[in-house]
Amino acid sequence: MYTFSDNLIKTLAEARKIAVLTGAGISAESGVATFRDPNGLWAKFRPEELASMDGFLKNPLLVWEWYQARREVIDRVKPNPGHTTLVAMQDWYEECGGSFTLITQNVDRLHQQAGSRDVLELHGNIIENYCSRCKKPHEYRYTADTDVKEPPRCGYCGGMIRPAVVWFGEMLPVDALEAAQDAASECEVFFSIGTSAEVYPAAGLPIEAKRAGAMFIEVNPNQTAITRYADVVIAAPSGEALPVLFEKVRAWQA
């Protein structure tokens, strides 16, 4: 059983502006391998071979097949208790008249599948697709019986269709990043959940929140580059710790 301080529970019960950043760790609890796992998705290839426009243009078949394999994994997994507790937290804080901003580096949309609303996707998503040439959205959707072995072509310009993820060398979506930075600077509590804190600018959001006066809570079974800055470190998987923590918060408020 996890033990949480009265100060932590009281702060969460009384706070009205919450921001949360999630990374690959929360998806790993559902069975999606993390990029930095030595046996994970990057193990056999360099990132620039699979997640860059140069790599896509050089070997579109390899890149498309790799993303199809990722879609197959995501199609089989389900949100875990970490995801569903964040949904419950969003409902509760918004019902109390507060705000709850969920920011994610993940591209699998498990948060939306669980029921989270208005998720800020800093790295795009693997579900949607668009033309690599004219940028028009494409209606391609992966299903379990999909048999597309190479990138579809755009019906407008003939360009190759690519996943709507942010590749190396590409800009993060401006609106999502600005909204995430605003949430970090205005929140009373900032959670960093399952992120290695090695990819910027997302990794800087918890520090930005702490500098603005927020309580910074890290939920991660592993130490990260920003663990030493956290006010509270919960060294456990989110699917185990978050449900217990939130139940205590609701009990305190009651």
QUIRAMO-V803441 format. One record per residue. SS is DSSP state (H for helix, E for strand, L for the rest). OMEGA is omega as a letter, one per 20 degrees, with the letter a starting at -180 (* if undefined). D_LAST is the distance of its C-alpha to the last C-alpha in Angstrom with 2 decimals. Layout:
# QUIRAMO-V803441
ss:SS omega:OMEGA d_last:D_LAST
ss:SS omega:OMEGA d_last:D_LAST
This chain:
# QUIRAMO-V803441
ss:L omega:a d_last:21.34
ss:L omega:r d_last:20.33
ss:L omega:r d_last:19.26
ss:L omega:a d_last:17.36
ss:L omega:r d_last:17.37
ss:H omega:a d_last:14.59
ss:H omega:r d_last:16.22
ss:H omega:a d_last:15.95
ss:H omega:a d_last:12.26
ss:H omega:a d_last:11.69
ss:H omega:a d_last:14.34
ss:H omega:a d_last:13.02
ss:H omega:a d_last:9.53
ss:H omega:a d_last:11.61
ss:L omega:r d_last:14.59
ss:L omega:r d_last:15.78
ss:E omega:a d_last:19.04
ss:E omega:r d_last:19.20
ss:E omega:a d_last:22.55
ss:E omega:r d_last:23.46
ss:E omega:r d_last:27.01
ss:E omega:r d_last:27.96
ss:L omega:a d_last:31.31
ss:H omega:a d_last:33.40
ss:H omega:a d_last:31.41
ss:H omega:r d_last:28.59
ss:H omega:r d_last:31.37
ss:H omega:r d_last:33.21
ss:L omega:r d_last:30.43
ss:L omega:r d_last:31.42
ss:L omega:r d_last:35.09
ss:L omega:a d_last:36.33
ss:L omega:r d_last:38.49
ss:L omega:r d_last:37.97
ss:L omega:a d_last:40.90
ss:L omega:r d_last:41.21
ss:L omega:a d_last:41.37
ss:L omega:r d_last:45.02
ss:L omega:a d_last:45.08
ss:L omega:a d_last:43.20
ss:L omega:a d_last:44.21
ss:L omega:a d_last:46.28
ss:L omega:a d_last:48.18
ss:L omega:a d_last:51.44
ss:L omega:r d_last:51.74
ss:L omega:a d_last:51.38
ss:H omega:a d_last:48.60
ss:H omega:r d_last:51.20
ss:H omega:a d_last:52.89
ss:H omega:a d_last:49.88
ss:L omega:r d_last:47.76
ss:L omega:r d_last:50.18
ss:H omega:r d_last:52.40
ss:H omega:r d_last:55.44
ss:H omega:r d_last:54.52
ss:H omega:a d_last:53.91
ss:H omega:a d_last:57.27
ss:H omega:a d_last:59.05
ss:L omega:a d_last:57.76
ss:H omega:a d_last:55.76
ss:H omega:r d_last:56.11
ss:H omega:a d_last:54.57
ss:H omega:a d_last:51.61
ss:H omega:r d_last:51.03
ss:H omega:a d_last:51.26
ss:H omega:r d_last:48.81
ss:H omega:r d_last:46.23
ss:H omega:r d_last:46.93
ss:H omega:r d_last:46.18
ss:H omega:r d_last:42.84
ss:H omega:r d_last:42.06
ss:H omega:r d_last:42.98
ss:H omega:a d_last:40.47
ss:H omega:r d_last:37.66
ss:H omega:a d_last:38.64
ss:H omega:a d_last:38.08
ss:L omega:a d_last:34.69
ss:L omega:r d_last:31.18
ss:L omega:a d_last:27.90
ss:L omega:a d_last:26.08
ss:H omega:r d_last:22.42
ss:H omega:r d_last:22.52
ss:H omega:a d_last:23.49
ss:H omega:r d_last:21.04
ss:H omega:r d_last:18.01
ss:H omega:r d_last:19.25
ss:H omega:a d_last:19.38
ss:H omega:r d_last:15.74
ss:H omega:r d_last:14.92
ss:H omega:r d_last:17.31
ss:H omega:a d_last:15.84
ss:H omega:a d_last:12.26
ss:H omega:r d_last:13.69
ss:H omega:r d_last:16.24
ss:H omega:r d_last:14.03
ss:L omega:r d_last:12.28
ss:L omega:a d_last:15.92
ss:L omega:r d_last:16.69
ss:E omega:a d_last:19.43
ss:E omega:a d_last:19.82
ss:E omega:r d_last:23.41
ss:E omega:a d_last:24.68
ss:E omega:a d_last:28.13
ss:E omega:r d_last:30.18
ss:L omega:a d_last:33.57
ss:L omega:a d_last:33.73
ss:L omega:a d_last:36.09
ss:L omega:a d_last:35.03
ss:L omega:r d_last:32.45
ss:H omega:r d_last:30.17
ss:H omega:r d_last:27.22
ss:H omega:r d_last:28.41
ss:H omega:r d_last:29.15
ss:H omega:r d_last:25.56
ss:L omega:r d_last:24.46
ss:L omega:a d_last:23.91
ss:L omega:r d_last:25.19
ss:L omega:a d_last:27.50
ss:L omega:r d_last:28.14
ss:E omega:a d_last:30.53
ss:E omega:a d_last:33.28
ss:L omega:a d_last:35.24
ss:L omega:r d_last:37.79
ss:E omega:r d_last:38.16
ss:E omega:a d_last:37.91
ss:E omega:a d_last:40.22
ss:E omega:a d_last:39.67
ss:E omega:a d_last:41.48
ss:E omega:r d_last:45.11
ss:E omega:a d_last:47.61
ss:E omega:a d_last:51.29
ss:L omega:a d_last:52.27
ss:L omega:a d_last:55.08
ss:L omega:r d_last:54.10
ss:L omega:r d_last:50.27
ss:L omega:r d_last:49.79
ss:E omega:r d_last:46.84
ss:E omega:a d_last:48.03
ss:L omega:a d_last:46.72
ss:L omega:r d_last:47.20
ss:L omega:r d_last:44.30
ss:L omega:r d_last:44.35
ss:L omega:a d_last:44.11
ss:L omega:a d_last:44.87
ss:L omega:r d_last:48.40
ss:L omega:r d_last:49.16
ss:L omega:r d_last:52.60
ss:L omega:a d_last:53.00
ss:L omega:r d_last:54.74
ss:L omega:a d_last:55.33
ss:L omega:r d_last:53.76
ss:L omega:r d_last:54.18
ss:E omega:r d_last:56.15
ss:L omega:r d_last:55.11
ss:L omega:a d_last:56.64
ss:L omega:a d_last:57.25
ss:L omega:r d_last:58.89
ss:L omega:r d_last:59.28
ss:L omega:a d_last:57.09
ss:E omega:r d_last:55.08
ss:E omega:a d_last:51.47
ss:E omega:r d_last:48.94
ss:E omega:a d_last:45.19
ss:E omega:r d_last:42.93
ss:E omega:r d_last:41.91
ss:L omega:a d_last:42.65
ss:L omega:r d_last:45.60
ss:L omega:a d_last:46.95
ss:L omega:a d_last:48.70
ss:L omega:r d_last:46.76
ss:L omega:r d_last:44.48
ss:L omega:r d_last:40.75
ss:L omega:a d_last:39.68
ss:H omega:a d_last:39.65
ss:H omega:a d_last:36.91
ss:H omega:a d_last:34.44
ss:H omega:r d_last:35.35
ss:H omega:r d_last:35.09
ss:H omega:r d_last:31.67
ss:H omega:r d_last:30.51
ss:H omega:r d_last:32.03
ss:H omega:r d_last:30.43
ss:H omega:a d_last:26.94
ss:H omega:a d_last:27.70
ss:H omega:a d_last:28.96
ss:H omega:a d_last:26.11
ss:L omega:r d_last:22.93
ss:L omega:r d_last:20.64
ss:E omega:r d_last:20.11
ss:E omega:r d_last:22.82
ss:E omega:r d_last:22.76
ss:E omega:a d_last:26.18
ss:E omega:r d_last:26.02
ss:L omega:r d_last:29.15
ss:L omega:a d_last:31.68
ss:L omega:a d_last:34.77
ss:L omega:r d_last:34.76
ss:L omega:a d_last:38.50
ss:L omega:a d_last:38.87
ss:L omega:j d_last:38.93
ss:L omega:a d_last:37.85
ss:H omega:a d_last:34.54
ss:H omega:r d_last:34.57
ss:H omega:a d_last:34.68
ss:H omega:r d_last:31.43
ss:H omega:r d_last:29.15
ss:H omega:r d_last:31.61
ss:H omega:r d_last:31.76
ss:H omega:a d_last:28.00
ss:H omega:r d_last:28.12
ss:H omega:r d_last:31.07
ss:L omega:r d_last:29.22
ss:L omega:a d_last:26.51
ss:L omega:r d_last:23.85
ss:E omega:a d_last:22.27
ss:E omega:a d_last:24.26
ss:E omega:r d_last:22.84
ss:E omega:r d_last:25.41
ss:E omega:a d_last:24.70
ss:L omega:r d_last:28.11
ss:L omega:a d_last:29.82
ss:L omega:r d_last:32.87
ss:L omega:r d_last:33.63
ss:L omega:a d_last:34.54
ss:L omega:a d_last:36.49
ss:L omega:r d_last:33.41
ss:H omega:a d_last:31.51
ss:H omega:r d_last:32.88
ss:H omega:a d_last:31.26
ss:L omega:r d_last:27.68
ss:L omega:r d_last:25.20
ss:E omega:r d_last:23.38
ss:E omega:r d_last:25.34
ss:E omega:a d_last:23.81
ss:L omega:a d_last:27.07
ss:L omega:r d_last:26.13
ss:L omega:a d_last:26.36
ss:H omega:a d_last:23.57
ss:H omega:r d_last:23.36
ss:H omega:a d_last:22.51
ss:H omega:a d_last:20.36
ss:H omega:r d_last:18.28
ss:H omega:r d_last:16.56
ss:H omega:a d_last:15.56
ss:H omega:a d_last:14.49
ss:H omega:r d_last:12.35
ss:H omega:r d_last:10.61
ss:H omega:r d_last:9.81
ss:H omega:r d_last:8.67
ss:H omega:r d_last:6.17
ss:H omega:r d_last:5.10
ss:H omega:a d_last:5.43
ss:H omega:a d_last:3.81
ss:L omega:* d_last:0.00
